[in-house]
Amino acid sequence: MESMRKTKKETFNPFNFIIFGGDGDLALRKIYPALFHRLYDGQITPDFQIFAICRRERSLVEFKKSVLDFISESGLEFGKSDMATVFLERIQLVQVSDYSPESYSYLKSALKLHPKAPSIFYFSTPSSAFGPIASALKENGLIDERSKVVLEKPLGHSLATAQEINSQVGAAFQENQVYRIDHYLGKETVQNLMVLRFANHLFEQAWNSQHIENVQITVAESLGVQSRAGYYDQSGALLDMVQNHLLQLLCLVAMEPPHKLEADFVRNEKLKVLYALRPFSKKNIKTQSVKGQYTRGKIAGKSVSSYLEDIEKFDSKTETFVALTAFVDNWRWKGVPFYLRTGKRMPKRYSEIVINFRPVAHNIFPSGEEIPANKLIVRLQPEERIELVQMTKIPGPGGYRYKPIALKLDFVDNFKERFPEAYERLIMDVVRGNQTLFMRQDELEASWTWIESITKNWKDVQMPVVLYEAGTWGPGQAVMIDDHVWNTKGYALD
């Protein structure tokens, strides 16, 4: 670890990091550990300040103990290091009970002590609070041209609410100061997807409908709704996962090569994909989408409760599983289905993108059977890796017998250093002012427009919610959409 800390890295000037919802679950699990590891790794110096904004009064000692516990979860040596003590000294607790000037007086006085450091405001709160917080910051003179604001998902629950929130935030911040975060875009394998496509002639030449039969994107979760019952029952799997995570992954797979690897060039190409997504209609909504909800079942041998029991309601039509068949209507992807699937209480947790190539046109080998097609598997979690599945001859004198073998690039095996979390990359991009991995307002609105073609038609046709047992891969209807059969054990070959 000590040798890693001595590695020369990009460093940054001092900054003020102000976290609204600073005592919340996301801040404790992700934001503080991310900042700590960037300090431990030498990428940021100890002259930054963290202001944890809380609605209620808290003990600073107990709060710092909670932060230290989450730092220690990433490795006991981190929590016991001298750098952990240095990090905790940078944290101040600030109680802001409402949006009045009186509530912001302490924060205003504290920031005045560090006038040379730009302020990064991180909104880790429900999106309904984004507008009032931004307005209060502006009214108290806490925003200048150097300020930045990070907006956590979900940003609204419809196109209209997203536009309203953007308008409220936009009254206080310029668009080039706004960072709409999606942590999936900070994952190393997602970044490597760009390199894989645009730095390898072999793949870029085959990246089209002539060579690719379908694309499958899965985000499976073994957990239920946990402590998010109130929020989740208002959103469901479609708004919680598809509107942001899965659509962003689809954009990176389907986008055209940007002119440069710079924010607006990349986001322009992603926007074109969102505009090209075929809207759903009453005619196809039942054949190209599935809604599911988990019932009681078993995961890893343990009994788990149903969704209705988890949210403590007798009746709810909220979906915990969604499967969609999407099409990108442009030259590159004409006729290629993009199969999107996400669900809770699956047998295991994993996220991956599978590019299924077309099979060879003719089998010259004696078996005469159709040769299984090549697959490119990009695993995002829990084990980040890339696999290229190809046909290989089985050794021995038994003639031309073959089977699929995966050539693997396993990040854990090949890169022995600690693997930084997605939030570390994204927060550092905010500090350096790089918006490439963050959604622009027109991107967000285009994604909501497409999502609302689903929600509207679900409502119009009274789309049924199909029950599935916890610990299975979803409703039986989800294994076949438009005559395409999904492997119910997961897409990757074992």
C-alpha positions, -999 to +999 in steps of 0.1 A: +000+000+000+028+024+009+044+019-026+010+027-042+008+060-022+042+071-036+030+068-072+030+101-089-006+111-097-026+142-108-032+164-078-057+192-072-059+225-055-079+229-023-117+227-025-148+229-003-170+198-005-205+205+008-227+174+011-265+179+016-278+148+031-243+144+046-254+119+072-274+098+048-267+062+036-253+072+003-229+097+018-216+072+044-214+042+020-199+059-011-190+096-009-168+097+023-149+065+014-144+078-021-129+111-009-108+092+017-093+068-008-084+097-031-066+113-002-049+081+008-038+075-027-022+110-029-045+124-055-059+151-033-040+169-006-053+174+030-062+211+026-097+204+014-128+209+036-159+187+040-191+201+053-217+175+061-251+192+059-277+176+082-314+184+089-311+174+126-285+179+153-260+152+156-229+143+177-198+150+157-179+122+176-206+096+168-208+108+132-171+105+126-172+070+141-198+061+115-176+075+087-146+056+100-166+023+101-174+026+064-138+035+055-127+004+074-151-018+055-129-014+024-099-028+043-091-027+080-057-011+074-074+019+058-094+026+090-064+023+112-041+044+091-029+079+101-045+092+069-079+082+084-073+106+113-063+134+089-094+128+068-118+129+097-103+162+108-114+177+075-151+170+083-175+195+099-211+189+107-235+217+098-272+217+108-294+233+081-330+227+093-348+247+066-341+271+036-341+303+056-310+327+056-307+320+094-302+282+087-274+290+062-256+315+083-231+291+098-223+275+064-218+310+049-194+320+077-175+288+075-170+290+037-158+326+041-128+312+059-117+294+027-123+320+000-097+307-024-112+272-025-141+266-050-172+250-036-186+217-048-222+212-036-233+176-036-271+171-034-275+136-019-312+143-010-345+135-026-347+154-059-377+174-047-352+193-025-328+202-053-346+233-064-351+248-029-315+241-019-301+257-051-323+287-045-312+291-009-275+288-019-280+315-045-300+338-021-272+335+005-245+344-021-228+310-018-226+304-056-200+319-079-186+311-114-162+285-098-190+266-080-202+231-091-232+211-082-236+173-083-272+159-086-279+124-075-305+102-092-334+099-095-339+134-110-376+136-109-402+109-116-414+121-150-404+144-179-424+172-164-409+169-129-374+165-144-378+197-164-391+216-134-362+205-112-337+214-140-353+248-143-350+254-106-314+243-104-307+262-137-319+294-120-289+292-097-263+273-117-252+273-153-254+241-173-216+238-173-216+238-135-241+209-132-230+172-129-259+147-130-242+116-117-248+079-126-222+058-108-224+030-135-205+053-159-176+054-134-170+017-135-137+006-150-153-020-173-177+007-187-147+029-194-130+000-210-160-005-233-151+028-250-115+017-254-125-018-266-147-003-293-128+028-304-092+016-300-096-019-316-102-021-353-114-057-350-144-048-328-153-014-344-156-030-378-179-057-365-200-033-344-231-031-365-263-050-376-244-069-402-223-088-375-243-084-343-275-104-338-286-088-305-274-070-274-284-080-239-280-057-208-288-072-174-287-056-139-298-083-114-300-076-077-304-103-050-316-078-024-351-066-020-361-030-014-344-028+020-349+007+036-360+022+004-396+009+005-413+043+005-393+056-025-393+024-044-430+019-043-434+053-060-408+045-087-404+008-094-377-009-114-384+010-146-377+045-131-352+033-106-329+013-129-339+015-166-343+053-170-307+059-159-284+029-155-296+007-183-302+035-208-268+049-202-252+015-209-273+012-240-260+046-252-224+036-247-229+004-267-248+020-295-233+055-299-212+065-329-175+073-324-173+109-310-150+133-328-130+137-296-132+122-261-145+154-247-178+160-228-200+175-254-187+154-283-195+122-263-229+135-250-239+146-285-235+110-297-254+095-267-282+120-274-285+108-310-290+072-296-318+084-273-335+102-301-333+071-323-348+048-297-381+034-311-410+046-289-434+020-275-470+019-286-502+001-276-495-023-304-462-036-291-462-028-254-475-062-243-452-082-266-420-062-260-422-056-223-428-075-191-436-063-156-430-085-126-431-085-088-414-109-064-433-131-040-418-152-012-390-175-021-355-186-012-321-171-020-289-190-011-311-214+009-326-187+031-363-178+030-371-142+020-404-123+022-425-109-007-424-074-020-458-066-004-445-078+030-413-058+025-432-026+019-459-035+045-488-031+021-516-055+011-517-043-024-493-026-048-488-029-086-453-015-085-429-036-106-397-050-091-387-066-125-387-052-160-378-068-193-379-047-225-371-052-262-357-019-275-347-009-310-323+019-322-337+030-355-306+041-374-282+027-401-259+010-377-284-009-356-314-014-379-333-045-368-310-054-339-329-059-307-315-046-274-328-068-246-329-049-213-336-068-180-334-057-144-350-072-113-348-075-075-346-108-055-327-125-083-306-156-074-274-135-074-262-100-080-246-092-113-246-066-140-233-073-176-236-064-212-235-092-237-229-086-274-242-117-293-226-119-327-242-136-357-233-173-363-210-183-391-229-186-424-220-223-430-206-251-409-179-270-427-173-294-399-187-330-398-213-324-370-234-303-394-250-285-364-251-247-362-220-234-346-227-214-315-220-177-322-193-156-306-201-135-276-185-104-260-193-103-223-187-071-204-192-079-167-197-048-146-202-063-111-194-080-089-163-093-107-153-067-133-140-085-164-144-088-202-147-122-219-146-130-256-163-164-262-150-181-292-151-217-306-120-238-300-111-273-309-112-299-281-077-315-279-074-351-289-076-375-319-114-375-320-117-353-351-130-318-352-148-315-319-152-280-306-167-260-278-169-224-267-140-211-247-138-176-231-107-155-234-108-135-202-095-101-191-101-102-154-093-068-138-087-083-104-063-109-116-044-086-140-043-054-120-031-062-085-035-028-069-067-018-051-095-013-075-110+022-071-147+026-068-168+043-094-176+072-071-138+079-068-135+085-105-166+105-108-159+128-079-124+135-092-140+143-126-162+168-108-131+184-091-112+186-124-143+199-142-147+171-167-184+165-175-179+136-200-194+109-177-223+131-166-257+136-182-266+168-200-301+182-196-312+174-231-300+138-225-320+135-194-351+148-211-347+125-241-345+095-218-376+106-199-395+110-233-387+074-242-395+061-207-429+078-208-438+059-240-436+029-217-454+042-187-482+058-207-489+026-227-486+004-196-514+025-182-534+026-214-534-012-218-536-019-180-504-039-182-505-068-157-479-073-131-467-109-133-456-125-100-423-144-098-408-163-069-378-147-051-347-165-060-357-171-096-347-151-128-381-134-131-415-141-146-418-170-171-430-145-197-396-127-194-376-156-209-392-150-243-398-117-260-403-116-297-393-153-301-359-146-284-352-171-256-330-158-228-308-182-209-325-182-175-292-190-157-278-157-168-263-146-201-226-155-195-214-190-201-204-208-169 
